[in-house]
Amino acid sequence: MNNKFTEENNYTKRLSRYTSVGKEFGKFTTKFLFNTIISENKSERNALALKNALGTLKGPLMKIAQLLSTIPGALPAEYSNELSQLQSMAPPMGKGFVRRRMMSELGTNWTDSFRNFDYSPFAAASLGQVHKAVTKEGREVVCKLQYPDMNSAVEADLKQLDVIFKINKNLDPAIGTDQIRKEIAERLREELDYKREGTHMKLFGEILKDYEDISIPKLVDDLCTEKLLVMTYLHGEPLMDFKSSTQSVRNKIAECLFRAWWIPFGQYGVIHGDPHLGNYSIIKRKNDVLGINLLDFGCVRRFHPDFVEGVINLYDGLKYNNQQLVISSYEKWGFKNLNRELIDILNIWANFIYGPLLDNRKRTVADGTEPELYGRKEAFNVYQALKDIGPVEIPREFVFMDRAAIGLGSVFLHLNANLNLHDLFEEAIDNFSSEKLSKRQAKIFKKTGVDYGS
């Protein structure tokens, strides 16, 4: 392979990306100034200009934009509404390009490792695309192949995130963004390391091994690199195909989803941070749903035992109306300058997130509220209240915790599941103590090869 050609090709792509991103943001900045000076509908017009600027781009920036749209107060409501409509789907690599990428990861004889390799992508995402294949031993696998030069793309997009945040600082923001920026940057860079993702796959496989209705792919270690992830193919059907199934089927799926998310958090302090619809498939035999496949472990977040203890203490504080527990939770999480006004505002969002878990009965997540309106009132009230006293700097752990909780709730809304989530949550946090969690973490991280440092 001509390394010089590859380097020049990557440089050209990198330069092109910086140029196209900068050009679109230049247009947005001009519109921002124009709209701010003369427009009566300043926020709405600026939000539309931002969406139009970002809408021409694909890849990591879409992931960032959609993430920001889930954090109340991170951006004005009009911005969040526009950004939530963006689609994160990069154009697929062609056959020749895929062949060259596989060769760069596994060598010139890479095809010897497979009986069959489908060059048409089975799925695509913001950082890479997935191909079905059969190994020489006859195992059905999927190969997750990263798009070329994504490191540069991520760094370019993080620079544009800085532009968004700088502009936002001029709009009387409700929330400070310094910690949000740090968290997004760290997690996004981690997603580029497929070997790390592979260890997370092993981690979740170990955590959920006793749950027969939750399946995790198995890693094919000898075919994996930092940019190529090969795992067993799990047969399943798209989750949305079950949106009109019987209530019992939808409840079964939702119950599996709940355990797949809350058991790892409550027992081991880790979360699957990207619970969108495409990261699940449904295991079905005839008319019977047997369980779920949990897919894609690029975004996994580990929490220290103190943070998890704060989550559970806040639940208990709201459950028993114990203000001391509530306040201690916010303190454990690192909120600064706590006072009665800020605590009351934080409790609006806490009661919204915890509401379905506190209610000891069978119910839907929305519980009589129109699904498309669910959470909007609370988010608006939090935003307005924080704007009056803000900007408030939220702890960085909240970024993906909040995203994951909202994402899981969204899946439940799609399914219109009717469950006693209180009982399921109590099961997930059974016999919790930070000491037990710390010991479990040390043991399982060592066993699965996950390295989180100190």
C-alpha positions as CSV (number, residue, x, y, z in Angstrom):
1,M,0.0,0.0,0.0
2,N,1.2,3.5,-0.8
3,N,1.6,5.2,2.6
4,K,2.4,8.5,1.0
5,F,-0.8,8.4,-1.0
6,T,-2.8,7.5,2.2
7,E,-1.2,10.4,4.1
8,E,-1.9,12.9,1.4
9,N,-5.5,11.6,1.0
10,N,-6.0,12.0,4.8
11,Y,-4.5,15.4,4.8
12,T,-6.8,16.5,1.9
13,K,-9.8,15.1,3.7
14,R,-8.8,16.8,7.0
15,L,-8.2,20.2,5.2
16,S,-11.5,19.8,3.4
17,R,-13.4,19.1,6.7
18,Y,-11.9,22.2,8.4
19,T,-12.7,24.3,5.4
20,S,-16.3,23.1,5.1
21,V,-17.0,23.3,8.8
22,G,-15.5,26.8,9.0
23,K,-17.4,28.0,5.9
24,E,-20.8,26.9,7.3
25,F,-20.0,28.4,10.7
26,G,-19.0,31.6,9.0
27,K,-22.4,31.8,7.4
28,F,-24.1,31.0,10.8
29,T,-22.1,33.7,12.6
30,T,-23.1,36.3,10.1
31,K,-26.8,35.2,10.4
32,F,-26.5,35.2,14.2
33,L,-25.3,38.8,14.2
34,F,-27.9,39.9,11.7
35,N,-30.8,38.2,13.5
36,T,-29.7,39.4,16.9
37,I,-29.6,43.0,15.8
38,I,-32.8,43.4,13.7
39,S,-35.0,40.3,14.2
40,E,-37.9,40.2,16.6
41,N,-37.7,36.3,16.7
42,K,-34.0,36.3,17.6
43,S,-33.7,32.9,19.2
44,E,-35.8,31.1,16.7
45,R,-34.0,32.5,13.7
46,N,-30.6,31.9,15.3
47,A,-31.5,28.3,16.1
48,L,-32.6,27.7,12.5
49,A,-29.4,29.2,11.2
50,L,-27.4,26.9,13.5
51,K,-29.3,23.8,12.4
52,N,-28.8,24.7,8.8
53,A,-25.1,25.2,9.3
54,L,-24.7,21.8,11.1
55,G,-27.1,20.0,8.8
56,T,-24.6,20.0,6.0
57,L,-22.1,18.1,8.1
58,K,-22.0,14.4,9.2
59,G,-20.1,12.5,11.8
60,P,-19.1,13.4,15.4
61,L,-20.6,16.9,15.3
62,M,-24.1,15.4,14.8
63,K,-23.5,13.2,17.9
64,I,-22.5,16.3,19.9
65,A,-25.5,18.3,18.7
66,Q,-28.0,15.6,19.5
67,L,-26.4,15.2,22.9
68,L,-26.7,18.9,23.7
69,S,-30.4,18.8,22.8
70,T,-31.1,16.4,25.8
71,I,-29.6,18.6,28.5
72,P,-32.1,21.1,29.9
73,G,-30.5,24.6,29.9
74,A,-27.3,23.7,28.0
75,L,-28.7,25.6,25.1
76,P,-31.8,27.8,24.7
77,A,-35.0,25.7,24.1
78,E,-35.3,26.8,20.5
79,Y,-31.7,25.6,19.8
80,S,-32.4,22.2,21.5
81,N,-35.6,21.7,19.5
82,E,-33.8,22.3,16.1
83,L,-30.7,20.3,17.0
84,S,-32.8,17.3,18.1
85,Q,-34.0,17.0,14.5
86,L,-30.6,16.4,13.1
87,Q,-29.8,13.0,11.7
88,S,-26.4,11.4,12.5
89,M,-25.6,9.3,9.4
90,A,-22.4,9.6,7.4
91,P,-22.4,8.5,3.8
92,P,-21.2,4.8,3.4
93,M,-17.7,3.9,2.2
94,G,-17.7,2.1,-1.2
95,K,-16.4,-1.4,-1.9
96,G,-12.9,-0.4,-3.0
97,F,-12.6,1.9,0.0
98,V,-13.7,-0.8,2.4
99,R,-11.2,-3.2,0.9
100,R,-8.4,-0.8,1.4
101,R,-9.5,0.0,5.0
102,M,-9.7,-3.7,5.9
103,M,-6.2,-4.2,4.4
104,S,-4.8,-1.4,6.5
105,E,-6.2,-3.0,9.7
106,L,-5.5,-6.7,9.0
107,G,-2.9,-6.8,6.3
108,T,-2.8,-7.7,2.6
109,N,-4.1,-11.2,3.3
110,W,-7.1,-10.1,5.3
111,T,-9.6,-12.0,3.2
112,D,-8.0,-15.3,4.3
113,S,-9.7,-14.7,7.7
114,F,-13.2,-14.8,6.1
115,R,-15.2,-17.3,4.1
116,N,-17.5,-14.4,3.1
117,F,-17.4,-10.6,3.6
118,D,-20.4,-8.4,2.6
119,Y,-19.0,-5.1,1.2
120,S,-22.4,-3.4,1.5
121,P,-22.8,-2.0,5.0
122,F,-25.2,-3.7,7.3
123,A,-25.5,-0.5,9.4
124,A,-23.9,2.9,9.6
125,A,-23.2,5.4,12.3
126,S,-21.4,8.7,13.0
127,L,-17.9,7.1,13.4
128,G,-18.0,4.0,11.3
129,Q,-20.0,1.3,9.5
130,V,-20.8,-2.3,10.1
131,H,-20.4,-5.3,7.7
132,K,-21.7,-8.8,7.9
133,A,-19.2,-11.6,7.4
134,V,-18.4,-15.3,8.0
135,T,-15.1,-16.3,9.5
136,K,-13.0,-19.1,8.1
137,E,-14.2,-21.2,11.0
138,G,-17.8,-20.6,10.0
139,R,-18.9,-18.1,12.6
140,E,-21.3,-15.4,11.7
141,V,-19.8,-12.0,12.7
142,V,-20.2,-8.3,12.1
143,C,-17.2,-6.1,11.5
144,K,-17.4,-2.5,12.8
145,L,-15.0,-0.5,10.6
146,Q,-14.1,3.0,11.6
147,Y,-14.1,5.7,8.9
148,P,-10.6,7.0,8.0
149,D,-9.0,9.9,9.8
150,M,-11.8,10.2,12.4
151,N,-9.3,11.5,15.0
152,S,-8.9,14.7,12.9
153,A,-12.7,14.9,12.4
154,V,-13.4,14.6,16.1
155,E,-10.8,17.4,16.9
156,A,-12.3,19.6,14.2
157,D,-15.8,19.1,15.5
158,L,-14.7,19.8,19.1
159,K,-13.3,23.2,17.9
160,Q,-16.8,23.9,16.4
161,L,-18.3,22.9,19.8
162,D,-16.2,25.7,21.3
163,V,-17.7,28.1,18.8
164,I,-21.3,27.0,19.8
165,F,-20.5,27.5,23.4
166,K,-18.8,30.9,22.9
167,I,-21.9,32.1,21.1
168,N,-24.1,30.6,23.8
169,K,-22.3,32.6,26.5
170,N,-23.7,35.7,24.8
171,L,-27.3,34.5,25.1
172,D,-27.7,34.6,28.9
173,P,-27.2,30.8,29.3
174,A,-28.9,28.9,32.1
175,I,-26.0,26.4,32.5
176,G,-22.2,26.8,32.3
177,T,-20.7,24.6,29.7
178,D,-17.1,24.1,30.8
179,Q,-17.7,20.8,32.4
180,I,-20.0,19.7,29.6
181,R,-17.2,20.4,27.1
182,K,-14.7,18.4,29.1
183,E,-17.0,15.4,29.4
184,I,-18.1,15.4,25.7
185,A,-14.5,15.6,24.5
186,E,-13.3,12.8,26.7
187,R,-16.1,10.4,25.9
188,L,-15.9,11.2,22.1
189,R,-12.2,10.5,22.0
190,E,-12.8,7.3,23.9
191,E,-15.2,6.1,21.2
192,L,-12.4,6.2,18.6
193,D,-10.6,3.4,20.5
194,Y,-12.3,0.2,19.4
195,K,-10.1,-1.9,21.6
196,R,-11.6,-0.1,24.6
197,E,-15.0,-0.7,23.2
198,G,-14.2,-4.4,23.0
199,T,-13.3,-4.5,26.7
200,H,-16.6,-2.8,27.5
201,M,-18.4,-5.5,25.5
202,K,-16.7,-8.1,27.7
203,L,-17.6,-6.1,30.8
204,F,-21.3,-6.0,30.0
205,G,-21.2,-9.7,29.0
206,E,-19.9,-10.5,32.4
207,I,-22.3,-8.2,34.3
208,L,-25.4,-9.6,32.6
209,K,-24.3,-13.2,32.1
210,D,-27.0,-14.5,34.5
211,Y,-29.8,-12.8,32.6
212,E,-30.9,-15.3,29.9
213,D,-33.1,-12.7,28.2
214,I,-30.3,-10.2,27.6
215,S,-27.6,-11.1,25.1
216,I,-24.3,-9.4,24.4
217,P,-22.1,-10.1,21.4
218,K,-18.9,-12.0,21.9
219,L,-15.6,-10.5,20.8
220,V,-13.4,-12.1,18.1
221,D,-10.1,-10.9,19.7
222,D,-7.7,-12.0,17.0
223,L,-9.4,-10.0,14.3
224,C,-9.8,-6.7,16.3
225,T,-7.7,-3.6,16.1
226,E,-8.1,0.0,17.4
227,K,-10.1,0.8,14.3
228,L,-11.8,-2.5,13.6
229,L,-14.1,-4.4,16.0
230,V,-15.2,-8.0,15.0
231,M,-17.9,-9.6,17.1
232,T,-20.4,-12.4,16.9
233,Y,-23.6,-11.6,15.0
234,L,-26.8,-11.8,17.1
235,H,-29.9,-12.5,15.2
236,G,-32.7,-10.1,16.1
237,E,-35.4,-7.9,14.7
238,P,-35.6,-4.1,15.0
239,L,-37.2,-2.8,18.1
240,M,-39.6,-0.5,16.3
241,D,-41.2,-3.5,14.6
242,F,-42.8,-4.3,18.0
243,K,-44.3,-0.9,18.5
244,S,-47.8,-2.3,17.7
245,S,-47.3,-5.7,19.4
246,T,-49.5,-6.8,22.4
247,Q,-49.0,-5.1,25.7
248,S,-47.4,-8.2,27.2
249,V,-44.8,-8.3,24.4
250,R,-44.0,-4.6,24.8
251,N,-43.8,-4.9,28.5
252,K,-41.4,-7.9,28.2
253,I,-39.1,-5.9,25.9
254,A,-39.2,-2.8,28.2
255,E,-38.4,-4.9,31.3
256,C,-35.3,-6.4,29.6
257,L,-34.3,-2.9,28.6
258,F,-34.7,-1.6,32.1
259,R,-32.5,-4.3,33.6
260,A,-29.9,-4.0,30.9
261,W,-29.4,-0.4,31.9
262,W,-30.0,-0.2,35.6
263,I,-28.4,-3.5,36.8
264,P,-24.9,-2.4,35.5
265,F,-25.4,1.0,37.1
266,G,-26.8,-0.1,40.4
267,Q,-24.5,-3.1,40.9
268,Y,-21.3,-2.0,39.1
269,G,-21.5,1.8,38.6
270,V,-21.4,1.7,34.8
271,I,-23.9,2.7,32.1
272,H,-24.5,2.1,28.5
273,G,-24.5,5.8,27.5
274,D,-26.2,5.6,24.1
275,P,-29.5,3.9,24.5
276,H,-31.1,4.8,21.1
277,L,-33.4,2.5,19.2
278,G,-30.7,1.2,16.9
279,N,-28.6,-0.2,19.7
280,Y,-31.1,-2.9,20.6
281,S,-32.6,-5.8,18.6
282,I,-35.3,-8.2,19.7
283,I,-34.9,-12.0,20.1
284,K,-38.0,-13.6,18.8
285,R,-39.2,-17.2,18.3
286,K,-42.4,-17.5,16.4
287,N,-44.8,-15.2,18.3
288,D,-42.9,-15.3,21.6
289,V,-40.3,-12.6,22.5
290,L,-37.5,-14.2,24.3
291,G,-35.4,-11.2,25.1
292,I,-33.1,-8.4,23.7
293,N,-29.7,-8.0,22.2
294,L,-27.7,-5.1,23.6
295,L,-25.4,-3.6,20.9
296,D,-22.7,-1.0,20.5
297,F,-20.5,-0.3,23.5
298,G,-18.6,2.7,22.2
299,C,-20.2,5.0,24.8
300,V,-19.8,3.4,28.2
301,R,-19.4,5.6,31.3
302,R,-18.0,4.4,34.7
303,F,-19.0,6.3,37.9
304,H,-17.3,6.3,41.2
305,P,-19.2,4.7,44.1
306,D,-19.9,8.2,45.7
307,F,-21.8,9.3,42.6
308,V,-23.9,6.2,42.5
309,E,-24.6,6.6,46.2
310,G,-25.8,10.1,45.5
311,V,-28.2,8.8,42.8
312,I,-29.7,6.3,45.3
313,N,-29.7,8.8,48.2
314,L,-31.6,11.3,46.0
315,Y,-34.2,8.5,45.2
316,D,-34.6,7.8,48.9
317,G,-34.7,11.5,49.8
318,L,-37.5,12.1,47.4
319,K,-39.3,8.9,48.4
320,Y,-39.3,9.7,52.1
321,N,-39.3,13.5,51.8
322,N,-35.9,13.6,53.5
323,Q,-34.4,16.9,52.6
324,Q,-31.1,16.1,54.2
325,L,-30.6,13.1,51.8
326,V,-31.6,15.3,48.9
327,I,-29.1,18.0,49.7
328,S,-26.3,15.5,50.5
329,S,-26.8,14.0,47.1
330,Y,-26.3,17.3,45.3
331,E,-23.3,17.9,47.5
332,K,-21.8,14.5,46.6
333,W,-22.2,15.2,42.9
334,G,-20.3,18.5,43.2
335,F,-22.9,21.2,42.8
336,K,-21.4,24.5,44.0
337,N,-23.1,27.4,45.8
338,L,-26.1,25.3,46.8
339,N,-29.0,27.4,48.3
340,R,-32.7,26.8,48.7
341,E,-33.5,28.4,45.3
342,L,-31.1,26.2,43.4
343,I,-32.2,23.1,45.3
344,D,-35.8,23.7,44.5
345,I,-34.9,24.1,40.8
346,L,-32.8,20.9,40.8
347,N,-35.7,19.1,42.4
348,I,-38.0,19.9,39.5
349,W,-35.8,17.9,37.2
350,A,-35.1,15.2,39.8
351,N,-38.9,14.6,40.4
352,F,-39.4,14.4,36.6
353,I,-36.6,11.8,36.2
354,Y,-37.4,9.8,39.3
355,G,-41.2,10.1,39.1
356,P,-41.8,6.8,37.3
357,L,-39.4,5.0,39.8
358,L,-41.1,6.5,42.9
359,D,-44.6,5.6,41.8
360,N,-45.2,2.1,43.2
361,R,-47.8,0.9,40.7
362,K,-48.0,-0.2,37.1
363,R,-48.0,2.8,34.8
364,T,-46.6,4.1,31.5
365,V,-43.6,6.5,31.7
366,A,-45.7,9.4,30.4
367,D,-48.7,8.4,32.6
368,G,-51.4,10.3,30.7
369,T,-49.2,13.0,29.2
370,E,-49.0,13.2,25.5
371,P,-45.7,11.4,24.6
372,E,-44.4,14.2,22.4
373,L,-45.0,16.7,25.3
374,Y,-43.4,14.5,27.9
375,G,-40.7,16.3,29.9
376,R,-41.0,19.6,27.9
377,K,-42.8,21.5,30.6
378,E,-40.2,20.4,33.2
379,A,-37.3,21.2,30.9
380,F,-38.7,24.6,30.1
381,N,-39.3,25.4,33.8
382,V,-35.8,24.3,34.8
383,Y,-34.3,26.3,31.9
384,Q,-36.2,29.5,32.8
385,A,-35.5,29.2,36.6
386,L,-31.8,28.5,36.0
387,K,-31.6,31.4,33.6
388,D,-32.8,33.7,36.3
389,I,-30.0,32.7,38.7
390,G,-27.4,31.1,36.3
391,P,-25.3,30.2,34.7
392,V,-25.1,27.1,36.9
393,E,-22.2,24.7,36.3
394,I,-23.4,21.2,36.4
395,P,-21.1,18.3,37.3
396,R,-19.7,16.5,34.2
397,E,-21.1,13.1,35.2
398,F,-24.5,14.4,34.5
399,V,-24.0,14.8,30.8
400,F,-24.2,11.1,29.8
401,M,-26.3,10.1,32.8
402,D,-29.0,12.5,31.7
403,R,-28.7,11.6,28.1
404,A,-29.0,7.9,28.9
405,A,-32.0,8.4,31.2
406,I,-33.8,10.5,28.6
407,G,-32.9,8.0,25.9
408,L,-34.2,5.0,27.8
409,G,-37.4,6.9,28.7
410,S,-37.8,7.7,25.0
411,V,-37.7,4.0,24.1
412,F,-40.3,3.3,26.8
413,L,-42.5,6.0,25.3
414,H,-42.2,4.3,21.9
415,L,-43.2,1.0,23.4
416,N,-46.0,2.5,25.6
417,A,-44.8,0.0,28.2
418,N,-46.9,-0.4,31.3
419,L,-44.8,-1.7,34.2
420,N,-44.1,-1.2,37.9
421,L,-40.7,0.5,37.4
422,H,-40.5,1.1,41.2
423,D,-40.1,-2.7,41.8
424,L,-37.6,-3.0,39.0
425,F,-35.5,-0.2,40.3
426,E,-35.6,-1.6,43.8
427,E,-34.3,-4.9,42.4
428,A,-31.5,-3.1,40.5
429,I,-30.2,-1.3,43.6
430,D,-30.8,-4.2,46.1
431,N,-28.5,-4.1,49.2
432,F,-26.5,-1.2,47.8
433,S,-23.5,0.2,49.6
434,S,-20.6,2.2,48.2
435,E,-18.2,-0.3,49.8
436,K,-19.8,-3.3,48.0
437,L,-19.8,-1.4,44.8
438,S,-16.2,-0.4,45.1
439,K,-15.2,-4.1,45.6
440,R,-17.4,-5.3,42.7
441,Q,-15.9,-2.7,40.4
442,A,-12.3,-3.7,41.2
443,K,-13.0,-7.4,40.7
444,I,-14.9,-7.1,37.5
445,F,-12.7,-4.5,35.9
446,K,-9.7,-6.7,36.5
447,K,-11.4,-9.8,35.2
448,T,-12.5,-8.1,31.9
449,G,-9.4,-6.0,31.3
450,V,-11.1,-2.6,31.6
451,D,-8.6,0.0,32.7
452,Y,-10.2,3.2,34.2
453,G,-7.0,4.2,36.0
454,S,-7.2,5.3,39.6
